[in-house]
Amino acid sequence: MILQTNGLTKTYAGGGGCENISLELNRGQIFGLLGPNGAGKSTFVKMVVGLLHPTSGSGQLFGLPIGTAESRRRLGYLPELFRFQDWLTGMEVLAYHACLSGMTMTQTRSPHMIGRFKEVLHRVGIEHRGNDRVRQYSKGMQQRLGIACALLMDPELIILDEPSSALDPIGRHEVVQLLESLRQEGKTVFLNTHLLEDVEAVCDQVAFLHQGKLRAVGPMNELLRHGTNWEIHVGGWFPELFDAVSKKLLPGLTFRMKKSDESGEAVLDVTARSREQIGWMNRVLIEEAVTIYEVRPVEGRLREWFLSMSGAQEEFRT
Ligand SMILES: Nc1ncnc2c1ncn2[C@@H]1O[C@H](COP(=O)(O)OP(=O)(O)OP(=O)(O)O)[C@@H](O)[C@H]1O
């Protein structure tokens, strides 16, 4: 096991933080931690890398207590809000990070290390800018440099907090490819991100944080299979029913009209947290004298899952 946390909790003075997080991360996995803004994702990661002291709970990295220098030796980390010394060149930033990892300046000037700096810059696609100062980099290039810093010492575990937030679609695609190549090399990756397409493309395991609490964790295929999206084909539908039905729904249960025609036949696209909620939806429809012709699950997508887990109460009308 690479990472294990037991009831990890951080409570900030003004509230917020995260509560009682127990997670396990196995070697070779790409793990995606999802959640809306302010859910507590960065707080969790900061405790794991030793930047924040937990209020309670514990964790082990490589079997060593989190927060210790020893537990960090095999770890590469890209913080969410990174700021580099913008008067340094990309190569110099990497040399500085090598020194932070325990090397001397003389060692960073060895042909081996110069080669390594060029290699990681190449890996993130900015090798041609290595001798330019960081202040001349775009935000996306700085983010790429941050990923290069995380990979620099060839860590076994790479923790990336929002690695693609400043990248254009090509850059994001390249990050997904990079993550896949890291997995092929047997590395383990922990990813905090809002970019659901990236998570869908690459993660094996997904956890969902909401208001500081862990709401779900498991293999992505399994979580999506527990399908949150259903189609209900009905008869006897008329537009005024939309509000009547909406008023009776439970948190996490939402629907939109997918199709409807003048004869009163309609297809409702329903997002639910559980099968029981679909039972409730059927009951509500029957109470409104709607005829149900067919109820069937639709293969889930991460976006729908994310919205239903967040308890999004938005209803869409088409
Ligand atoms: N240093 C701090 N002091 C006080 N409260 C904080 C601090 N850092 C974060 N918080 C609060 O803790 C909660 C979780 O914040 P955190 O940054 O961990 O969330 P997040 O899921 O990473 O959000 P985002 O996706 O927006 O980066 C929020 O309510 C936030 O306001």
The ligand as an SDF file (V2000), in Angstrom:
LIG
                    3D

 31 33  0  0  0  0  0  0  0  0999 V2000
   -5.9450   28.2830    5.4960 N   0  0  0  0  0  0  0  0  0  0  0  0
   -7.2560   28.2080    5.6740 C   0  0  0  0  0  0  0  0  0  0  0  0
   -7.8460   28.8040    6.7290 N   0  0  0  0  0  0  0  0  0  0  0  0
   -9.1760   28.7120    6.9440 C   0  0  0  0  0  0  0  0  0  0  0  0
  -10.0260   28.0280    6.1410 N   0  0  0  0  0  0  0  0  0  0  0  0
   -9.4930   27.4120    5.0680 C   0  0  0  0  0  0  0  0  0  0  0  0
   -8.0900   27.4670    4.7700 C   0  0  0  0  0  0  0  0  0  0  0  0
   -7.8550   26.7470    3.6490 N   0  0  0  0  0  0  0  0  0  0  0  0
   -9.0520   26.2670    3.2510 C   0  0  0  0  0  0  0  0  0  0  0  0
  -10.0370   26.6630    4.0990 N   0  0  0  0  0  0  0  0  0  0  0  0
  -11.4620   26.2990    4.0220 C   0  0  0  0  0  0  0  0  0  0  0  0
  -11.5680   24.8730    4.0690 O   0  0  0  0  0  0  0  0  0  0  0  0
  -12.5280   24.4090    3.1200 C   0  0  0  0  0  0  0  0  0  0  0  0
  -11.8540   23.4440    2.1500 C   0  0  0  0  0  0  0  0  0  0  0  0
  -10.9280   24.1670    1.3530 O   0  0  0  0  0  0  0  0  0  0  0  0
   -9.9660   23.4450    0.3040 P   0  0  0  0  0  0  0  0  0  0  0  0
   -9.0770   24.4730   -0.3000 O   0  0  0  0  0  0  0  0  0  0  0  0
   -9.3360   22.2750    0.9470 O   0  0  0  0  0  0  0  0  0  0  0  0
  -11.0390   22.9240   -0.7500 O   0  0  0  0  0  0  0  0  0  0  0  0
  -10.8290   22.3750   -2.2330 P   0  0  0  0  0  0  0  0  0  0  0  0
  -11.7540   21.2170   -2.3700 O   0  0  0  0  0  0  0  0  0  0  0  0
   -9.3920   22.1350   -2.5160 O   0  0  0  0  0  0  0  0  0  0  0  0
  -11.3640   23.5950   -3.0860 O   0  0  0  0  0  0  0  0  0  0  0  0
  -10.9740   24.1160   -4.5720 P   0  0  0  0  0  0  0  0  0  0  0  0
  -11.4540   23.0490   -5.5080 O   0  0  0  0  0  0  0  0  0  0  0  0
  -11.7450   25.3790   -4.6790 O   0  0  0  0  0  0  0  0  0  0  0  0
   -9.5000   24.2950   -4.6120 O   0  0  0  0  0  0  0  0  0  0  0  0
  -13.1140   25.6530    2.4760 C   0  0  0  0  0  0  0  0  0  0  0  0
  -14.2980   25.9650    3.1770 O   0  0  0  0  0  0  0  0  0  0  0  0
  -12.0700   26.7190    2.7000 C   0  0  0  0  0  0  0  0  0  0  0  0
  -12.6500   27.9910    2.8120 O   0  0  0  0  0  0  0  0  0  0  0  0
  1  2  1  0
  2  3  1  0
  2  7  2  0
  3  4  2  0
  4  5  1  0
  5  6  2  0
  6  7  1  0
  6 10  1  0
  7  8  1  0
  8  9  2  0
  9 10  1  0
 10 11  1  0
 11 12  1  0
 11 30  1  0
 12 13  1  0
 13 14  1  0
 13 28  1  0
 14 15  1  0
 15 16  1  0
 16 17  2  0
 16 18  1  0
 16 19  1  0
 19 20  1  0
 20 21  2  0
 20 22  1  0
 20 23  1  0
 23 24  1  0
 24 25  2  0
 24 26  1  0
 24 27  1  0
 28 29  1  0
 28 30  1  0
 30 31  1  0
M  END
$$$$
